[in-house]
Amino acid sequence: MMFKYLYAPWRLRYIKELSNKNKGCIFCEALKKEEPDSLILYKGKKNFVIMNLYPYNPGHIMIAPFRHIHNLEEAEKEESSEMMELAKASIKILKKHFSPDGFNIGMNIGKSAGAGEIGHYHLHIVPRWEGDSNFIALFSNTKVVSQEVGKVYQELLSFFKDIKIE
């Protein structure tokens, strides 16, 4: 039998970080980093747009408030409004750059809802394409992502510099 190998060297960082349980809030920690290490694409008045370091698909971004708050209902009106405006602007950018067939957009609030970061609520925007999920994900519990996060970040950064939110 001949084996085929799928190489994803950027996943090693994720595997190593799984054992580091005291790493702090990923969003608060990102705000302390310099670009491009932060993966922050845009900073608004109340929220910021950041690449997902471990994306479901290329272009998987998240929008989070600057304040470390647990739930959507704790958000001020200005935070919620800006988050939705940034979501609309982000979707336009992702459509222009990636031409996806659709999007998954949502929040996982609380551990039982699948939240990876339970202390700082955030909105996921995941571009989707017909056929982007296949047997590897179903049978091998492995997701193939076709582009490296750092490359996607560099490609999207120039688009996000032109966002105008009122």
N, C-alpha and C positions, 0 to 999 in steps of 0.2 A: 504494500500500500504506500502511495506517495502522499506526503503531507504538504499542505500549502500553509504558509505563514503569513499572518497579518501583523505588520509591525506598527506600533504606536508608541514610540519612545517617550512622548510627552506625558503618557499615563503614569510613568514611574513616579513623577512628582506627587500625583494624587495618591498612589499606593503608599508612599512614604508618609504623607500627611495624615492618612487615616489613623495612624497610631498616636498622633499628636493631638490629644483630646483637649488640651488647654491652650489652643491657638487663638482664642478670642473671637470676636465677631468679625466675619469676613468683610463686612461693609465698613465698619469702623476702622479696621486695620487697613483696608484699601485707601481710605481717606488720608492716612498718614504717609502713604508711599508717594514717590515721585512718578511722573509719567515716563515711560510707558509701563513700568512695573505695576502700577495700580490697575491697569486695564480700564480706567475710567475714560469714557468717550466724551462725556459732557457734564458740566456742573451748572445747574440752574440756581434759583434762589433758595429753594426748599428741598430739592431732590437732585439726584445724579443718576446718570446712565452708565452702566458698567457691563463689560463682557462677562459671560459666565466662563470661568476657568475650566470647567468640566461640562461642556455643552452637550445637549441632546442632538443638536444639528449646528452646522455653520451659521453664524449670525445670532446665536442664542444670547440675548441680552437680558439685563434686569434693570429695573428702575427702583431706587430706594430713597427714602427720605434721609436727610443729613442727621436728623435726630434719631437716636436709638430707641425706637418705640416698638412694642410687641404686636399691636393689632391695628387694623385699619380704623376701627372705631375710636382710637386714641388720636388719630391724625387731625390736625387743624384743617379748616376748609381750604386754606391756601396750599397746603401740602397735597391734599387730595386733588384739587383742581390742576395744579401744576403737573402732578403725576400723570393725569389723563392727557394733558396737552403734550407731555413728553412721549407718551405712548403713541399718540396719533402721529407725531413728527417722526418717531422711530420707525413706525410701520411704513410710512412713506419712503424713508431712506432704505429700509430693507427690501421693499418692493423694487425700488429703482436699481439697487445694487445686485440683488440675488434673484429677482423674478420668481419668488416662491409661488406655489399653487395655493397656499393658505397659511394660517398661523394658529398656534396654540397660544392663548393669552390667559394668564391666571395667577392666583396666589395660593400658596400652600401655607396656611396659618395653623401652627401647632404641629407637634411631632406626629400625631396620629393622622394628620392630613398629608404627611410626606415632606414636611418642611425640613430642609437641610440646615437652615439657620433659623432657629425657633425664636430668637430674641429680637430680631430686627426684621419687621415685615417688608416685603418687596414684591414687585410685579415681574413675572417672567413673560418674555415675548420670544417665541420659538418659531422661526420660519419652517414651513413644511412643504414637501414635494411629494407628488404621487410616487410611490415605490421607495420612499426614503427609509422605510423599515422593512427588514427582510428576515429570512430564516435564522440568521446569525443571532439577532436579538431574541428571537423566540426560543431557540434551542440551546444556545450557548451562553445566554445571559451576558451578551457582549454587544455594544453599540459601536458601529463604525461611523466615525466622523471624518468627512472627506477633506477638511482643511484644518490646518493648525491654528489655534486660537490667536497667537501673536500675529500671524499673517492677516487674519481677518480683522483684527484690531487696527492694524496699520492701514488696511484698505478702507475701513469705515470712518476712521478718525477725521479725515478731511470733510466727509459729508456732515458729520455732527458739528463741525465748527461753524456751519452756516445756519444752524437752528435759530429761529427767532420765536421765543415764547413771550407772550404778553402777560 
